[in-house]
Amino acid sequence: MIKLTKLNRDEFIINCNHIECIEMIPESKVILMNKDFFIVRETVDEIIDKIIEYNAKIYNMHQKINVVKNND
């Protein structure tokens, strides 16, 4: 899940696994798999960085869980 900001400055959380594509119009238009979309203040690069950071956290948690299981 990543936090994004609508044009009116309202923040919301979105499941980044549901993003189909991002258009630059010049704002960022985040289009979901179900064709819903959000226009957000973040740039495409900022959104990509947030997705990478989120996925890294998930990967790190998975690694920690595996280490704990292997130490049992």
Distance bins in CASP14 RR format, pairs under 12 A and 6 or more apart:
PFRMAT RR
TARGET T0000
AUTHOR 0000-0000-0000
RMODE 2
METHOD distances of the structure
MODEL  1
1 12 0 0 0 0 0 1 0 0 0 0 0
1 13 1 0 1 0 0 0 0 0 0 0 0
1 14 1 0 0 1 0 0 0 0 0 0 0
1 15 1 0 1 0 0 0 0 0 0 0 0
1 16 1 0 0 1 0 0 0 0 0 0 0
1 17 0 0 0 0 1 0 0 0 0 0 0
1 18 0 0 0 0 0 1 0 0 0 0 0
1 19 0 0 0 0 0 1 0 0 0 0 0
1 50 0 0 0 0 1 0 0 0 0 0 0
1 51 0 0 0 0 0 1 0 0 0 0 0
1 53 0 0 0 0 0 1 0 0 0 0 0
1 54 1 0 0 1 0 0 0 0 0 0 0
1 55 0 0 0 0 0 1 0 0 0 0 0
1 57 0 0 0 0 0 1 0 0 0 0 0
1 58 0 0 0 0 0 1 0 0 0 0 0
2 11 0 0 0 0 0 1 0 0 0 0 0
2 12 0 0 0 0 1 0 0 0 0 0 0
2 13 1 0 0 1 0 0 0 0 0 0 0
2 14 1 0 0 1 0 0 0 0 0 0 0
2 15 0 0 0 0 1 0 0 0 0 0 0
2 16 1 0 1 0 0 0 0 0 0 0 0
2 17 0 0 0 0 0 1 0 0 0 0 0
2 18 0 0 0 0 0 1 0 0 0 0 0
2 19 0 0 0 0 1 0 0 0 0 0 0
2 22 0 0 0 0 0 1 0 0 0 0 0
2 30 0 0 0 0 1 0 0 0 0 0 0
2 38 0 0 0 0 0 1 0 0 0 0 0
2 40 0 0 0 0 0 1 0 0 0 0 0
2 42 0 0 0 0 1 0 0 0 0 0 0
2 46 0 0 0 0 1 0 0 0 0 0 0
2 47 1 0 0 1 0 0 0 0 0 0 0
2 48 0 0 0 0 0 1 0 0 0 0 0
2 49 0 0 0 0 1 0 0 0 0 0 0
2 50 1 0 1 0 0 0 0 0 0 0 0
2 51 1 0 0 1 0 0 0 0 0 0 0
2 52 0 0 0 0 1 0 0 0 0 0 0
2 53 0 0 0 0 1 0 0 0 0 0 0
2 54 1 0 1 0 0 0 0 0 0 0 0
2 55 0 0 0 0 1 0 0 0 0 0 0
2 57 0 0 0 0 0 1 0 0 0 0 0
2 58 0 0 0 0 0 1 0 0 0 0 0
3 10 0 0 0 0 0 1 0 0 0 0 0
3 11 1 0 1 0 0 0 0 0 0 0 0
3 12 1 0 0 1 0 0 0 0 0 0 0
3 13 1 0 1 0 0 0 0 0 0 0 0
3 14 0 0 0 0 1 0 0 0 0 0 0
3 15 0 0 0 0 0 1 0 0 0 0 0
3 16 0 0 0 0 0 1 0 0 0 0 0
3 40 0 0 0 0 0 1 0 0 0 0 0
3 41 0 0 0 0 0 1 0 0 0 0 0
3 42 0 0 0 0 1 0 0 0 0 0 0
3 46 0 0 0 0 0 1 0 0 0 0 0
3 47 0 0 0 0 0 1 0 0 0 0 0
3 50 1 0 0 1 0 0 0 0 0 0 0
3 51 0 0 0 0 0 1 0 0 0 0 0
3 53 0 0 0 0 0 1 0 0 0 0 0
3 54 0 0 0 0 1 0 0 0 0 0 0
4 10 0 0 0 0 1 0 0 0 0 0 0
4 11 1 0 0 1 0 0 0 0 0 0 0
4 12 1 0 0 1 0 0 0 0 0 0 0
4 13 1 0 0 1 0 0 0 0 0 0 0
4 14 1 0 1 0 0 0 0 0 0 0 0
4 15 0 0 0 0 0 1 0 0 0 0 0
4 16 0 0 0 0 1 0 0 0 0 0 0
4 19 0 0 0 0 0 1 0 0 0 0 0
4 22 0 0 0 0 0 1 0 0 0 0 0
4 27 0 0 0 0 0 1 0 0 0 0 0
4 28 0 0 0 0 1 0 0 0 0 0 0
4 29 0 0 0 0 0 1 0 0 0 0 0
4 30 1 0 0 1 0 0 0 0 0 0 0
4 32 0 0 0 0 0 1 0 0 0 0 0
4 37 0 0 0 0 0 1 0 0 0 0 0
4 38 1 0 0 1 0 0 0 0 0 0 0
4 39 0 0 0 0 1 0 0 0 0 0 0
4 40 1 0 1 0 0 0 0 0 0 0 0
4 41 1 0 0 1 0 0 0 0 0 0 0
4 42 1 0 1 0 0 0 0 0 0 0 0
4 43 0 0 0 0 0 1 0 0 0 0 0
4 44 0 0 0 0 0 1 0 0 0 0 0
4 46 0 0 0 0 1 0 0 0 0 0 0
4 47 1 0 0 1 0 0 0 0 0 0 0
4 50 1 0 0 1 0 0 0 0 0 0 0
4 51 0 0 0 0 0 1 0 0 0 0 0
4 54 0 0 0 0 0 1 0 0 0 0 0
5 11 1 0 1 0 0 0 0 0 0 0 0
5 12 1 0 0 1 0 0 0 0 0 0 0
5 13 0 0 0 0 0 1 0 0 0 0 0
5 14 0 0 0 0 0 1 0 0 0 0 0
5 27 0 0 0 0 0 1 0 0 0 0 0
5 28 0 0 0 0 0 1 0 0 0 0 0
5 30 0 0 0 0 0 1 0 0 0 0 0
5 38 0 0 0 0 1 0 0 0 0 0 0
5 39 0 0 0 0 0 1 0 0 0 0 0
5 40 1 0 1 0 0 0 0 0 0 0 0
5 41 1 0 1 0 0 0 0 0 0 0 0
5 42 1 0 0 1 0 0 0 0 0 0 0
5 43 0 0 0 0 0 1 0 0 0 0 0
5 46 0 0 0 0 1 0 0 0 0 0 0
5 47 0 0 0 0 0 1 0 0 0 0 0
5 50 0 0 0 0 0 1 0 0 0 0 0
6 12 1 0 0 1 0 0 0 0 0 0 0
6 13 0 0 0 0 0 1 0 0 0 0 0
6 14 0 0 0 0 0 1 0 0 0 0 0
6 27 0 0 0 0 0 1 0 0 0 0 0
6 28 0 0 0 0 0 1 0 0 0 0 0
6 29 0 0 0 0 0 1 0 0 0 0 0
6 30 0 0 0 0 0 1 0 0 0 0 0
6 37 0 0 0 0 0 1 0 0 0 0 0
6 38 1 0 0 1 0 0 0 0 0 0 0
6 39 1 0 0 1 0 0 0 0 0 0 0
6 40 1 0 0 1 0 0 0 0 0 0 0
6 41 1 0 0 1 0 0 0 0 0 0 0
6 42 0 0 0 0 0 1 0 0 0 0 0
7 25 0 0 0 0 0 1 0 0 0 0 0
7 26 0 0 0 0 0 1 0 0 0 0 0
7 27 1 0 0 1 0 0 0 0 0 0 0
7 28 0 0 0 0 0 1 0 0 0 0 0
7 29 0 0 0 0 0 1 0 0 0 0 0
7 38 0 0 0 0 1 0 0 0 0 0 0
7 39 1 0 1 0 0 0 0 0 0 0 0
7 40 1 0 0 1 0 0 0 0 0 0 0
7 41 1 0 0 1 0 0 0 0 0 0 0
7 42 0 0 0 0 0 1 0 0 0 0 0
8 38 0 0 0 0 0 1 0 0 0 0 0
8 39 0 0 0 0 1 0 0 0 0 0 0
8 40 0 0 0 0 0 1 0 0 0 0 0
8 41 0 0 0 0 1 0 0 0 0 0 0
9 40 0 0 0 0 0 1 0 0 0 0 0
9 41 1 0 0 1 0 0 0 0 0 0 0
9 42 0 0 0 0 0 1 0 0 0 0 0
10 38 0 0 0 0 0 1 0 0 0 0 0
10 39 0 0 0 0 0 1 0 0 0 0 0
10 40 0 0 0 0 0 1 0 0 0 0 0
10 41 0 0 0 0 0 1 0 0 0 0 0
11 38 0 0 0 0 0 1 0 0 0 0 0
11 40 0 0 0 0 1 0 0 0 0 0 0
11 41 0 0 0 0 1 0 0 0 0 0 0
11 42 0 0 0 0 0 1 0 0 0 0 0
12 30 0 0 0 0 0 1 0 0 0 0 0
12 38 1 0 0 1 0 0 0 0 0 0 0
12 39 0 0 0 0 0 1 0 0 0 0 0
12 40 0 0 0 0 1 0 0 0 0 0 0
12 41 0 0 0 0 0 1 0 0 0 0 0
12 42 0 0 0 0 0 1 0 0 0 0 0
13 38 0 0 0 0 0 1 0 0 0 0 0
13 50 0 0 0 0 0 1 0 0 0 0 0
13 54 0 0 0 0 0 1 0 0 0 0 0
14 22 0 0 0 0 0 1 0 0 0 0 0
14 28 0 0 0 0 0 1 0 0 0 0 0
14 30 1 0 0 1 0 0 0 0 0 0 0
14 31 0 0 0 0 0 1 0 0 0 0 0
14 32 1 0 0 1 0 0 0 0 0 0 0
14 33 0 0 0 0 0 1 0 0 0 0 0
14 36 0 0 0 0 0 1 0 0 0 0 0
14 37 0 0 0 0 0 1 0 0 0 0 0
14 38 1 0 0 1 0 0 0 0 0 0 0
14 40 0 0 0 0 1 0 0 0 0 0 0
14 42 0 0 0 0 0 1 0 0 0 0 0
14 47 0 0 0 0 1 0 0 0 0 0 0
14 50 0 0 0 0 1 0 0 0 0 0 0
14 51 0 0 0 0 0 1 0 0 0 0 0
14 54 0 0 0 0 0 1 0 0 0 0 0
15 30 0 0 0 0 0 1 0 0 0 0 0
15 32 0 0 0 0 1 0 0 0 0 0 0
15 33 0 0 0 0 1 0 0 0 0 0 0
15 34 0 0 0 0 0 1 0 0 0 0 0
15 36 0 0 0 0 0 1 0 0 0 0 0
15 51 0 0 0 0 0 1 0 0 0 0 0
15 54 0 0 0 0 1 0 0 0 0 0 0
16 22 0 0 0 0 0 1 0 0 0 0 0
16 30 0 0 0 0 1 0 0 0 0 0 0
16 32 0 0 0 0 0 1 0 0 0 0 0
16 33 0 0 0 0 0 1 0 0 0 0 0
16 47 0 0 0 0 1 0 0 0 0 0 0
16 48 0 0 0 0 1 0 0 0 0 0 0
16 49 0 0 0 0 0 1 0 0 0 0 0
16 50 1 0 0 1 0 0 0 0 0 0 0
16 51 1 0 1 0 0 0 0 0 0 0 0
16 52 0 0 0 0 1 0 0 0 0 0 0
16 53 0 0 0 0 0 1 0 0 0 0 0
16 54 1 0 1 0 0 0 0 0 0 0 0
16 55 1 0 0 1 0 0 0 0 0 0 0
16 57 0 0 0 0 0 1 0 0 0 0 0
16 58 0 0 0 0 0 1 0 0 0 0 0
17 32 0 0 0 0 1 0 0 0 0 0 0
17 33 0 0 0 0 1 0 0 0 0 0 0
17 51 0 0 0 0 1 0 0 0 0 0 0
17 54 0 0 0 0 1 0 0 0 0 0 0
17 55 0 0 0 0 1 0 0 0 0 0 0
17 58 0 0 0 0 0 1 0 0 0 0 0
18 30 0 0 0 0 1 0 0 0 0 0 0
18 31 0 0 0 0 1 0 0 0 0 0 0
18 32 1 0 1 0 0 0 0 0 0 0 0
18 33 1 0 1 0 0 0 0 0 0 0 0
18 34 1 0 0 1 0 0 0 0 0 0 0
18 35 0 0 0 0 0 1 0 0 0 0 0
18 36 0 0 0 0 1 0 0 0 0 0 0
18 37 0 0 0 0 0 1 0 0 0 0 0
18 38 0 0 0 0 0 1 0 0 0 0 0
18 51 0 0 0 0 0 1 0 0 0 0 0
19 28 0 0 0 0 0 1 0 0 0 0 0
19 29 0 0 0 0 0 1 0 0 0 0 0
19 30 1 0 1 0 0 0 0 0 0 0 0
19 31 1 0 0 1 0 0 0 0 0 0 0
19 32 1 0 0 1 0 0 0 0 0 0 0
19 33 1 0 0 1 0 0 0 0 0 0 0
19 34 0 0 0 0 0 1 0 0 0 0 0
19 35 0 0 0 0 0 1 0 0 0 0 0
19 36 0 0 0 0 0 1 0 0 0 0 0
19 37 0 0 0 0 1 0 0 0 0 0 0
19 38 0 0 0 0 1 0 0 0 0 0 0
19 40 0 0 0 0 0 1 0 0 0 0 0
19 44 0 0 0 0 0 1 0 0 0 0 0
19 47 0 0 0 0 1 0 0 0 0 0 0
19 48 0 0 0 0 0 1 0 0 0 0 0
19 50 0 0 0 0 0 1 0 0 0 0 0
19 51 1 0 0 1 0 0 0 0 0 0 0
19 54 0 0 0 0 0 1 0 0 0 0 0
20 29 0 0 0 0 0 1 0 0 0 0 0
20 30 0 0 0 0 1 0 0 0 0 0 0
20 31 1 0 1 0 0 0 0 0 0 0 0
20 32 1 0 0 1 0 0 0 0 0 0 0
20 33 1 0 1 0 0 0 0 0 0 0 0
20 34 0 0 0 0 1 0 0 0 0 0 0
20 35 1 0 0 1 0 0 0 0 0 0 0
20 36 0 0 0 0 1 0 0 0 0 0 0
20 37 0 0 0 0 1 0 0 0 0 0 0
21 28 0 0 0 0 0 1 0 0 0 0 0
21 29 0 0 0 0 1 0 0 0 0 0 0
21 30 0 0 0 0 1 0 0 0 0 0 0
21 31 1 0 1 0 0 0 0 0 0 0 0
21 32 0 0 0 0 1 0 0 0 0 0 0
21 33 0 0 0 0 1 0 0 0 0 0 0
21 35 0 0 0 0 0 1 0 0 0 0 0
21 37 0 0 0 0 1 0 0 0 0 0 0
21 44 0 0 0 0 0 1 0 0 0 0 0
21 47 0 0 0 0 0 1 0 0 0 0 0
21 48 0 0 0 0 0 1 0 0 0 0 0
22 28 1 0 1 0 0 0 0 0 0 0 0
22 29 1 0 0 1 0 0 0 0 0 0 0
22 30 1 0 1 0 0 0 0 0 0 0 0
22 31 1 0 0 1 0 0 0 0 0 0 0
22 32 0 0 0 0 0 1 0 0 0 0 0
22 37 0 0 0 0 1 0 0 0 0 0 0
22 38 0 0 0 0 1 0 0 0 0 0 0
22 39 0 0 0 0 0 1 0 0 0 0 0
22 40 0 0 0 0 1 0 0 0 0 0 0
22 42 0 0 0 0 1 0 0 0 0 0 0
22 43 0 0 0 0 1 0 0 0 0 0 0
22 44 1 0 1 0 0 0 0 0 0 0 0
22 45 0 0 0 0 0 1 0 0 0 0 0
22 46 0 0 0 0 0 1 0 0 0 0 0
22 47 1 0 0 1 0 0 0 0 0 0 0
22 48 0 0 0 0 1 0 0 0 0 0 0
22 50 0 0 0 0 0 1 0 0 0 0 0
22 51 0 0 0 0 1 0 0 0 0 0 0
23 29 1 0 1 0 0 0 0 0 0 0 0
23 30 0 0 0 0 1 0 0 0 0 0 0
23 31 1 0 0 1 0 0 0 0 0 0 0
23 37 0 0 0 0 1 0 0 0 0 0 0
23 38 0 0 0 0 0 1 0 0 0 0 0
23 39 0 0 0 0 1 0 0 0 0 0 0
23 40 0 0 0 0 0 1 0 0 0 0 0
23 44 0 0 0 0 1 0 0 0 0 0 0
23 47 0 0 0 0 0 1 0 0 0 0 0
24 30 0 0 0 0 0 1 0 0 0 0 0
24 31 0 0 0 0 0 1 0 0 0 0 0
24 39 0 0 0 0 0 1 0 0 0 0 0
24 40 0 0 0 0 0 1 0 0 0 0 0
24 42 0 0 0 0 0 1 0 0 0 0 0
24 43 0 0 0 0 1 0 0 0 0 0 0
24 44 1 0 1 0 0 0 0 0 0 0 0
24 45 0 0 0 0 0 1 0 0 0 0 0
24 46 0 0 0 0 0 1 0 0 0 0 0
24 47 0 0 0 0 0 1 0 0 0 0 0
25 31 0 0 0 0 0 1 0 0 0 0 0
25 37 0 0 0 0 0 1 0 0 0 0 0
25 39 1 0 0 1 0 0 0 0 0 0 0
25 40 0 0 0 0 0 1 0 0 0 0 0
25 43 0 0 0 0 0 1 0 0 0 0 0
25 44 0 0 0 0 0 1 0 0 0 0 0
26 39 0 0 0 0 0 1 0 0 0 0 0
26 41 0 0 0 0 0 1 0 0 0 0 0
26 43 0 0 0 0 1 0 0 0 0 0 0
26 44 0 0 0 0 0 1 0 0 0 0 0
27 37 0 0 0 0 0 1 0 0 0 0 0
27 38 0 0 0 0 1 0 0 0 0 0 0
27 39 1 0 1 0 0 0 0 0 0 0 0
27 40 1 0 0 1 0 0 0 0 0 0 0
27 41 1 0 0 1 0 0 0 0 0 0 0
27 42 0 0 0 0 1 0 0 0 0 0 0
27 43 0 0 0 0 1 0 0 0 0 0 0
27 44 0 0 0 0 0 1 0 0 0 0 0
27 46 0 0 0 0 0 1 0 0 0 0 0
27 47 0 0 0 0 0 1 0 0 0 0 0
28 37 0 0 0 0 0 1 0 0 0 0 0
28 38 0 0 0 0 1 0 0 0 0 0 0
28 39 1 0 0 1 0 0 0 0 0 0 0
28 40 1 0 1 0 0 0 0 0 0 0 0
28 41 1 0 0 1 0 0 0 0 0 0 0
28 42 1 0 1 0 0 0 0 0 0 0 0
28 43 1 0 0 1 0 0 0 0 0 0 0
28 44 1 0 1 0 0 0 0 0 0 0 0
28 45 0 0 0 0 1 0 0 0 0 0 0
28 46 0 0 0 0 1 0 0 0 0 0 0
28 47 1 0 0 1 0 0 0 0 0 0 0
28 48 0 0 0 0 0 1 0 0 0 0 0
28 50 0 0 0 0 0 1 0 0 0 0 0
29 35 0 0 0 0 0 1 0 0 0 0 0
29 36 0 0 0 0 0 1 0 0 0 0 0
29 37 1 0 1 0 0 0 0 0 0 0 0
29 38 1 0 0 1 0 0 0 0 0 0 0
29 39 1 0 1 0 0 0 0 0 0 0 0
29 40 1 0 0 1 0 0 0 0 0 0 0
29 41 0 0 0 0 0 1 0 0 0 0 0
29 42 0 0 0 0 0 1 0 0 0 0 0
29 43 0 0 0 0 0 1 0 0 0 0 0
29 44 0 0 0 0 1 0 0 0 0 0 0
29 47 0 0 0 0 0 1 0 0 0 0 0
30 36 0 0 0 0 1 0 0 0 0 0 0
30 37 1 0 0 1 0 0 0 0 0 0 0
30 38 1 0 1 0 0 0 0 0 0 0 0
30 39 1 0 0 1 0 0 0 0 0 0 0
30 40 1 0 1 0 0 0 0 0 0 0 0
30 41 0 0 0 0 0 1 0 0 0 0 0
30 42 0 0 0 0 1 0 0 0 0 0 0
30 43 0 0 0 0 0 1 0 0 0 0 0
30 44 0 0 0 0 1 0 0 0 0 0 0
30 46 0 0 0 0 0 1 0 0 0 0 0
30 47 1 0 0 1 0 0 0 0 0 0 0
30 48 0 0 0 0 0 1 0 0 0 0 0
30 50 0 0 0 0 0 1 0 0 0 0 0
30 51 0 0 0 0 0 1 0 0 0 0 0
31 37 1 0 1 0 0 0 0 0 0 0 0
31 38 0 0 0 0 1 0 0 0 0 0 0
31 39 0 0 0 0 0 1 0 0 0 0 0
31 40 0 0 0 0 0 1 0 0 0 0 0
31 47 0 0 0 0 0 1 0 0 0 0 0
32 38 0 0 0 0 1 0 0 0 0 0 0
38 47 0 0 0 0 0 1 0 0 0 0 0
40 46 0 0 0 0 1 0 0 0 0 0 0
40 47 1 0 0 1 0 0 0 0 0 0 0
40 50 0 0 0 0 0 1 0 0 0 0 0
41 47 0 0 0 0 0 1 0 0 0 0 0
42 48 0 0 0 0 1 0 0 0 0 0 0
42 49 0 0 0 0 1 0 0 0 0 0 0
42 50 1 0 0 1 0 0 0 0 0 0 0
42 51 0 0 0 0 0 1 0 0 0 0 0
43 49 0 0 0 0 1 0 0 0 0 0 0
43 50 0 0 0 0 0 1 0 0 0 0 0
44 50 0 0 0 0 0 1 0 0 0 0 0
44 51 0 0 0 0 0 1 0 0 0 0 0
45 51 0 0 0 0 0 1 0 0 0 0 0
45 52 0 0 0 0 0 1 0 0 0 0 0
46 52 0 0 0 0 0 1 0 0 0 0 0
46 53 0 0 0 0 0 1 0 0 0 0 0
47 53 0 0 0 0 0 1 0 0 0 0 0
47 54 0 0 0 0 0 1 0 0 0 0 0
48 54 0 0 0 0 0 1 0 0 0 0 0
48 55 0 0 0 0 0 1 0 0 0 0 0
49 55 0 0 0 0 0 1 0 0 0 0 0
49 56 0 0 0 0 0 1 0 0 0 0 0
50 56 0 0 0 0 0 1 0 0 0 0 0
50 57 0 0 0 0 0 1 0 0 0 0 0
51 57 0 0 0 0 0 1 0 0 0 0 0
51 58 0 0 0 0 0 1 0 0 0 0 0
52 58 0 0 0 0 0 1 0 0 0 0 0
52 59 0 0 0 0 0 1 0 0 0 0 0
53 59 0 0 0 0 0 1 0 0 0 0 0
53 60 0 0 0 0 0 1 0 0 0 0 0
54 60 0 0 0 0 0 1 0 0 0 0 0
54 61 0 0 0 0 0 1 0 0 0 0 0
55 61 0 0 0 0 0 1 0 0 0 0 0
55 62 0 0 0 0 0 1 0 0 0 0 0
56 62 0 0 0 0 0 1 0 0 0 0 0
56 63 0 0 0 0 0 1 0 0 0 0 0
57 63 0 0 0 0 0 1 0 0 0 0 0
57 64 0 0 0 0 0 1 0 0 0 0 0
58 64 0 0 0 0 0 1 0 0 0 0 0
58 65 0 0 0 0 0 1 0 0 0 0 0
59 65 0 0 0 0 0 1 0 0 0 0 0
59 66 0 0 0 0 0 1 0 0 0 0 0
60 66 0 0 0 0 0 1 0 0 0 0 0
60 67 0 0 0 0 0 1 0 0 0 0 0
61 67 0 0 0 0 0 1 0 0 0 0 0
61 68 0 0 0 0 0 1 0 0 0 0 0
62 68 0 0 0 0 0 1 0 0 0 0 0
62 69 0 0 0 0 0 1 0 0 0 0 0
63 69 0 0 0 0 0 1 0 0 0 0 0
63 70 0 0 0 0 0 1 0 0 0 0 0
64 70 0 0 0 0 0 1 0 0 0 0 0
64 71 0 0 0 0 0 1 0 0 0 0 0
65 71 0 0 0 0 0 1 0 0 0 0 0
65 72 0 0 0 0 0 1 0 0 0 0 0
66 72 0 0 0 0 0 1 0 0 0 0 0
END
